[in-house]
Amino acid sequence: MCGISGYYSTDQFFHPEDLDLMVRMQEHRGPDSSGTYRDGPIGLGHNRLRILDLSEKGSQPMHSACNRYVIIYNGEVYNYEELGSALKTNTGTPFHFRSSSDTEVILESYIAQGPDFVKNLNGMFAFVIYDKELQEMVLFRDRIGIKPVYYFWDGFHFAFCSEIQTLKKIGKLNLKINYSAIPQYLHLGYIPAPFTIYENCYKLEPGHYIRIGASGFEKKKYWSLLAAEKKEVVDDEPTAMKLLSDLIASSVQYQLKSDVPYGIFLSGGIDSSLVTASAVKLAGGQINTFSIGFEDQRYNEASYAKRVAEHLGTNHHEFIVTTNDAIDTLGDYMSSYGEPFADSSGIPTLLISKLARKYVTVALSGEGGDELFHGYGSYKWATRLENYFIYKNRFLISKILKSTSSDRNKRVADMFLIDNKDALRSHIFSQEQYFFSAEEISGLFALNVLSSDLLEHLLEFTDTTFQNSLEERVEHRKLQPSEKQAMYDIQYYLPDNLLVKVDRASMHHSLEIRVPYLDHRLVEASMNISPRLKNNGVAKYILKEILYKQVPQTYFERPKKGFSIPLKHWLRKEMYFLIDDYLSPANIKQAGLVDCEYVRQLINRFNEGEDYLFQRIWLLINLHMWMRTNGY
């Protein structure tokens, strides 16, 4: 796991000190060593966290055996040994690797096979390969978007990095706020790719690569989630159990490869418990596990993780978070994510990463299980809202629910308030997360730089691109509403929120996180498992059945909580100072982003007992905290 950075410009726009600055900015991603390479229009920078081949032979930038190509690389390719063996066999002449790193295998495979070689890689990655002869670079991102790539492109100058705040530090780029991204943030809690908070700055979408050189700038997709969909699904439970069990075991086996100590994030929930059980079975010896809990027992699930750890015989480490711990972490939270980001579980993720780094350099985590196997409540809402009777009467249902005194009913009432069925996916996600609906944003957003038509287009962006991708499928079957909602999450929520959270929090503490559920083989297989095996009234049914063969079912007979913090309680007491400071009338007016009176009424409603509004308030706190931190 590392940090990559660099530039391409034919007019000497960038200077050597720009590259040096980028490398310094990402030192936390790779504190073990760093290096740079410059040649004509390009500069390449690398920060290394040693995981495989701890010798200097694995250092980067790495030159090819023929000395024509250079690579910088962030991530892990787990099947590198098989690829290396195939390379030796297929070249026709004996090939001798100079290192035992996956970096060299990637570089030499590219030389032998060209850009399409990326389809053979199993792993998480972002890497650049530069051709000295053609003075051309190719920048790849993995299929699911586990590893980040941000880039600046104004039509003349190109720069890239692993973290967007690195680009912000290059003053000559003169980055300006992309105001059109703010409504998307208020609706989703993150900014969806390819957009970022800055103009001319973008996220490279998962499963894409960029080629830039004398022939210009080209972006190309090499993998699509929906291309893996087949006409027939696996509907036989024993067959599905065997298929998934084998793939999970294979993925975990791959991801246990490491030349440094490793462990597992264990929450005590289904996903992380299955990863842990698989690792214990495969690895031999005692594995380190890490969990986090809270003083507030309503949110504390540490005892469940400890019980699973004791059953599996792991070397377990537990950290109980206090409100002061969370407050002390706010600075790291703001500096780590680089743009407005409202997932408050980023705070405990930072804390558990700090704990784990005292013992290990690599940790496995359970991200992806909910999306692949339908664990969220939003998938039930997708089914409900595509019911003709319910959708037709949605406004009446909402009115009835709003008229009650129940806080829960008032929250649920917002789910029925949708005018445009074409925006159903983002609306369900937004309201399941308690964020601002499209209608609310129209009243909240204060800037006049966006017309109502443009605002509507921005809020429907993810729905529109998702629907377009559905229409591009080679083979078609009738997708159930829950499948479409889950695919939407895999395309947006997973790479632009969950994986951002994990990558920035862990790399802030120089810790590599691996995610076995997001092995592309497992992702593709899950797309073709019958929805009834994923949720038959029991969420993640098939995954649970696999787990219960290894850990007693009684350990998990409790309501799902997720990795959440007592935010609504903290905002009422110990963290109320955030509301007083960042959402004060003076600060709201200075930022000029949202309507001051609207925010005042929102805070009053929260103070008077409408608890579910805490997420909307957190969105606004984060937005204004980001504005101040970044000098806007």
N, C-alpha and C positions, 0 to 999 in steps of 0.2 A: 504494500500500500504506500502510495507516494503522492507527491504533488507535481503537476506538470504545468509549464507556462512557456510562452514564446510569442513570436510575431512574424509577419511577412509584410514587407513593404519595399517597393522598388525605388523609392525616392529618398531614402535615408531619413524617413520620418522618425523612426525609432533609433535610439542610441544604446550603446552597451550598458550604460547606467540604468536604463529602463528595464533591461533583462535582469540585472543584478537586484534591482528593487523587487521585481516579481518573485524572484527566488527567495529573498529575505522574508517577504510577506507570507510565504507558504512553508516556512521552516518547521512549524508544528506538524505539518503533514508528513515530514520526512526529516527528523532531526539527526539521523545517523550519518548522512553525507549529502553533499549537493554538487552540482556541476552545470556548466553551460557550454554551448557550442554556437559559434557564429560563422556564417558563410554567406557573403553577398547580401541578398535581401532578407535572410532569415536569422532568427535567434531562437535557440531552444534552451530551456532551463528545467532542472530536475531537482527534487528533494526526495531523498530515499529513506524509507523505513525498511530495514532489512528483515525479510521474512523467509525467503528462499535463497540459497547460496549466500551465506553471510560474508563471503570473501569480497575483496576488491574486484574480482572478476565479474561480479554482478552489478558493478557501478554503472551509472548512466550520466550523460548520454553515452549510448553504446554504439560502436561502429560495426558494420558487417564484416565478415571475413574478407570480402572483396574490396572493402573500404569505400564503396560507392554510396552506401546508405547509413543513416543514423536513426536511432529510435530513442524516444523518451516515453515512459509507460507508467501508468498508475493502475494498480489492480492485481488480480491473480487469474491466470488461465490454468484450470485444474487438470486438464488433459494434456499438458505439455509433454509429458513423457511419451505418450502414444504418438503425438504429433512429431516429436523428435525422432522416434523410431521410424515412422513413415517417411520422414524427410531423408533419412539415411538410406532407406530402401529405394525410394523413388527417384533420387537424383542420378542414379546410374553410376556414380563414382563415390568412393568412400568419403563421408563427411564427418569431420571431427569437431564437436562443439568445444569451445574454449572454456565454458562455464557450465554449471549445473542449474542455471536459472531459466525460468520460463521466458524471460525477456529475449534471450538469444534465439530461442525456438520461434517466437513470434516474428522476429526480424527476418530470419532466414526462410521461414515459410512464406512470408510476403514476397520475398525476392523470387522464390521458386514458383509461386502460384498466382501472384497479383492480388488485387483487392478482394476478390471473391473468396480468398482463403479465410476471411473473417467468419464465414459461415461454418467453419470447422472448429471454431474456438468455443470451449465450454468454460465460462467464467464471468467475471465482472471486470470491465476494463475501459480505459480511455487512454489512447496512445497516438503518437504522431510518428510517422516514418517519413524521413526526408531523403530525397534523391539528389545527391550533389551534382550529378551530371546534368539533369534537367532543371535543377533549382526549383523543385516542386515538392510540396508536402501534402500528405494525406492524414487526416485526423479522424479517428474512429471512436464511436461510443457503443457500449454493449447493448444487447437486445432489449433488456428490461429497463435500463437507465439506472443501474446500481451505482456506477461511478459518474461523477459530474463532469460536464464540459460547458464552460461559458466562453463566449467569444464576442469580440467587437468587430464590426464590419461596416464601414461607411461608403463602400464602393471603391475605395482606394487603399485603405490600410486595414490590416487584419491582425488581431491579437487574441490570444486564448489563454485560459488558466483553469485551475480546478475550483477556485472560489471567486465569486464576483467582486468581493471587496479588493482583490488584487488589482483588477482593472481600474477600480475607483482611485487607486493610489497613483496611477499614471496621469499626472495632471494635464499633459498635453491632449489627452482624449476629451477633456472638458465635458464630462458626462452630465447630462441633464435629465431631470426626472421625466419618466414616461408616464404622464398623467393618465393615459388610457389604461394602464395596468392596475390602477388603484381600485376601480369598480370591480374588477375580477378578484382582486385580493379581498375586498369586503364581502363578496359573494361566496368565495371558496376557502378563504383563509390562507391561500398561497397564490402565487402568480404562475399560471400554466405555461409550459413550453409552447412555442419558442420565445415567448416574451420574458422580459425582466423589468425591473423597476427603472431601468435606464434606457434612454433612446440609443439606438444603434448597438445595443447589447442584447445578446440572445442566449438561450439555452439550446445546445444541439440536442435534437430529439433522440430518444432511444432508437437503436436499430438503424442509425444513419452514419454516414461519413461525409466529410468535406474534403475536396481536392482543390488546392489553390497553387497557382504558378503562373507561368507566362501565358497560358491559355485562358486564364481567368479564374473565377470562383464557381465551383459546382458543388451542390449538396445532393446526396443520393440516399435513398432508403434501400437497405439490404435485407431487412427482416420485418415481418408484420405479424402481430399477434393473431389476427383473424385469418391469415393465410394458413395457419395450422389447423383451422376448423375443418372437420370432415362431415360428410352427409349423415353418417351413422354414428351414434354415440354408444359408449359402453354402458349397457343397462343391467348387466348381470353382476350382482354384488360380489361373489367370490372372484370373478375375473378382475373387477375393478380393484378389489383389495390386494390381489397379487401384484397387479401392475403398479399401483401406487406404492405399496410396501417396498418393492424392489427398487423403484426410482428414488424413493426417499433414502433408502440405505445407500444406494450408489452415490447420491448427491452428498450425503453426510461423509461418506468414506473419502470422496474427493476433497472435501473441504476441511478435513482433518490434516491434510498435508501441510507441514510447517517445520521449519528448522528452529523455531522459537516456541516458548510456552504458549499454550492456548487454553481457553475455557469457554463457557456458555452462559449467556444471559438467560436465567430461569425465573420466569414470573410466577410459575405455578399454574398457568393456564394450559390449554390444549396444545397450542403450537410449539411453545418452547419446551414443554414436557416431552413431546414426541421427539424433537430434535435431540434432547438430552438422553432419552432412553436409547435412541439409535446410536448415539455417540458412545455411550457406556458399553453397549453390546459390541461395537466394532473396534474400539480403541484399545481396550485392555488397560489396566491400571486405573488409578483414581483421577477423575477429571475435576477441575475447578469449576464451580458454578457460582453465579452472582445474582443477588436479588436486592430489591429496594422496597422499602415500606414507608408508611407515614404514621406520625403520632396519632392522627385522627383515625380511629379504628373503622370508621365508615369507609375508608379508602385503603386500609392496610390489608394487603393480601400476602404479606411476607410469610405468614405462618403456613400458607398453602404451598409456597415454593419450598420451604424448609421440609415439609412433610414428604414432598416428591423427592427432594434431594436425599433425605434419609433412606427412602425406599430404594433408590438407585445407587446409593453408596458413594455420592460425590463428596468432594471437599468443598463445603458450602460456605459462602461469605455473604453476610447480610448487612445492609446499611439502612437505618431508619432516618428519614428526612424530617427535619423540623421546618417551621415557617422561616426561621432565620437562615437556614441552609438555602432555601429557595430564593430568598431576598438577596443573599450574598452571591447567588449564581446569575442574577439578572444581567450583570455586566457581560459575563461570558455568553449568555444567551443572545444578547444583542450583537456582540462582536462576531459570533460564530456563523450566523445565518446570512448576513450581508444584505438582505432586502427584507421588507416586511413579511413576517412569518408568524402565524397565529397558533401553531400547535404547541400548547403549553406543556405537553409531555416532553418537549425538548429539554425542559428543566431537569426532570429526573433522569433523562437519558444522558445528559451531561454529567450528572452526579454518579450514576452507575458506571459510566465510562471511566471516570476518575478513580473510582474504587477498583475496578477491574485492572486498570493499568499498573497498579501496584504489584500485581501478581503475574500478569500475562501480557503478551503483545498482540494476540489474536483472540477474538471471541466470536462464537456463532450465535445467531439470533433468529427469532421466529417470524420476521416480517414476511408477509405474503400469504400466510395461511388463511386469513379471513377473506381475502379477495379471491383466491383460487377455489375455496370450498364454502363460500356463501355464509360467512359468519356474522355479517352486519345486519342490523335491523332495517337498513335502507333497502335491502333486497326484498323484504316483505312489503315495504311501501311501494316498490316498483310494481309488484303484482296487484296490490290494491288499486293504485291509481290508473292502471290500464284496464280495470274493470269498468265496463260501459256505464253501469248504473251509478257507481261511486263517482266516476269522473263527471258525469252529467249533473249530479247533485252536489258537487264539491263545495260550492259557495254556501248553500243551505247548511251543509254539515258543518262548515267552518263557523257560520253564524251561531249555530246552536252551541257548539263547543265554547266559543268566545263568551257566551252569555252565562256560563257557569262560573263558580268561584274557584274552581280547581286550577292551580298553576299548571299542572300537566296538561289539562284540556286546552288551555290557552296556547300552550306551546304546540300541541298537536294541530290545533286549528290552523296554524300558519302553513302546515303541510298541504292543506287543501286549497290554499289561495294561489292558484297558478292560472294565468291567462293563456299562456302559449304552450300547447302540448309538445311543440318542437323543442322546448327547453326543459323537458321533464327530467332528464338525467341530472343536470346541474342543480335544478330546483330541489330534487329529492336529497341530493348530497348536502346542499346548503342548509336545508331545514333540519335534516337529521343531526347536523353539527351545531344547530342553533345560531347560524350566521344570518346575515342580512339577505332578505329576499330581493328579487329584482325590483319589485314595487317599492320596497323600503329605500333602496339605493337611489331611486329617482328623486325621493324627497330629501335624502341625506346628503347627497353629493353637491357641494357648493360651487364647484368650478363651472364656468360657462364655456370652457374650451371644448367641451364635448356636446354635440347635439343629441337630442333624445334618440334619433335614429342610430347614431354611432354608439351611444350607450347601450341600446338594446342589442346591437350587433356584438359588442364586446362581451356582454353577459351570456350570449348564446354561442360564443365562439367554440367552446369545448363540445357542446351538443352538436353543432354543425359539422365540425371536423370528424367527430365520432360517427355521425350518421353517414358522412361521405365514405368513411373507411368501411362501414358495414356494406355499402353498395359496391365496394371494390372486391368483395369476396369472390374467389374463383368458384367455390362450391357453396351452395346455399342450403341451409335447413332453417326451419322456423325456430328462431330463438325465443325462449321464454323471457318475460320481463326481467326476472332475476338475473338471467345470464347477461342480458344487455347492460344492466346496471353494474354487474361485476366487471364486465369488460371495460366499461367506462372508467371504473376505478383503477384498473390495471394500466390503462392508457394514461391517466392523469394523476389521480390521487397518490398512487404508489410511487411513481418516479419523482413527482414534483413536490410531494409533502413527506411521506413516510421515509423514503430513502434519503431525501435531503436531511431530514432530522437526524437519522442514524449516522450518516456520513459526517456531517459537520460536528456533531456532538462527540463522536468517537475520535475523529482526527484532531479535534481541539486538544485531546489528551494523547495524541500519537498512538492510537489504538486502532487496529484493523478489525472491522466487523464483516463477517461472512453470512450470507443468507441462503441456507440450503433449499428453502421452498422455491427460490427464484432461479434455480437451475433451469435453463430454457427447456430441457427435455420434460421436466415435471410440469412446467407452465403449459407447454403444448399439450401434454397428456390430459391435464385437468380440464382444458377447453372441450375435450371430447368425452368427459364423464357425464352421465345423465344427471340433470339437476336434482332429480328425486333422491339420488345417492348423496348429494351434497347437503340438501336440506329437505327432509321429509316430515317437517314439524320439529325436527331436532337439527339445529344449526351445526354445520360441519360434521354431519352424521358419519360419513365414511372415514374421515380423519380420526374421529373419536373411536370408531370401532377398531382401527389399527392400533391406536394408543392403548385401549383397554386390554389388549393382549399382553401388555408389558407393565402397565401401572393400573391399580384397581380403579374401577369406575367411581367408587364412592369418594375418591379424592377430589372429584370435579363436580360434584352435585351441589352447585351454587350458581347464582345469577352471574352472567358475564359482566365484568366491570371495565376491562381494558386497562391500559397503562395511563390512567388519569390521575390528576392531583386534586386536592380539595380547593380548587381555584375559587369557586363561588363563595366559599366560606372565608377564604383568605382575603378576597376583595371586599368583604363586608367589615373586616377587622384589621388584621395586621398589614394588609396590602392596600388599604383604602387610600393611603398616601399617593399611590399611583394615579388614582382618579382625581384627587385634589390637584396634583401637579400637572400631569400630561393632558387631562381633559378639563382644565380650568378654562373659563371663557377667554382669558388673555392668550393662552397657548393655542386654543382652537382657532382664534382669529388670526394669530400670527402665521400659523401654518396655511390657513386659507383653503383647506381641502374639503371640509364638511360643514354643514349648517350648525351654528352654535346653539340655536334654540332647540333643534332636533336632538342634539346630544344632551342638553340640559334635561329635556323631558324624559329621555331614555334613562338617565341616571336617577331621576326622581322615581320612575316606575320600578327600577331595581331596588332602590332604597325602601320603597313601600311594599316590597314583598314579591315582585315578579322575578323570582330567582333565575329563570331560564335565560334572562337577558344578559347574564354574566359573560357569555361568549361574545356577544356583540360589543360589550364594553371592552373586553380583552382585545378584540380586533382593533378598536380605536386607540387603546393605550399603546399597543405595539406599533401602530402606524405613526403615531405622534412621537413615540420614543425614538423610532428610526429616523424621523425627520430631524429631531434635535441632535441625535448622535452623529448624523452625517452632515450637519451644518446647514440644513435647509430651513 
